[in-house]
């Protein structure tokens, strides 16, 4: 998941076992969130869903209005190859975001 930090919109990645959270920010240094109306997280989640991956996009994580994040909880019986595929789909989705 650390490879996703190459995208400037990734503010932080938190994980505990197979529960992951990816914070999406407008400015990584200041952690400034995206405005809610852009729905950045939802755009990535929609792209992932088109590719067969179901992830949750959260909004309001910064101030109950603005701020986006992605939440994943793959099954405990997920193979390394499947993790790589999950990350590739998210990576592709982040690459589709035009700022």
Secondary structure by P-SEA (a helix, b strand, c coil): ccccccccccccccccccbbbbbbccccccccccccccaaaaaaaaaaaaacbbbbbbcccccccbbbbbbbbccccccaaaaaaaaaaaaaaaaaccc
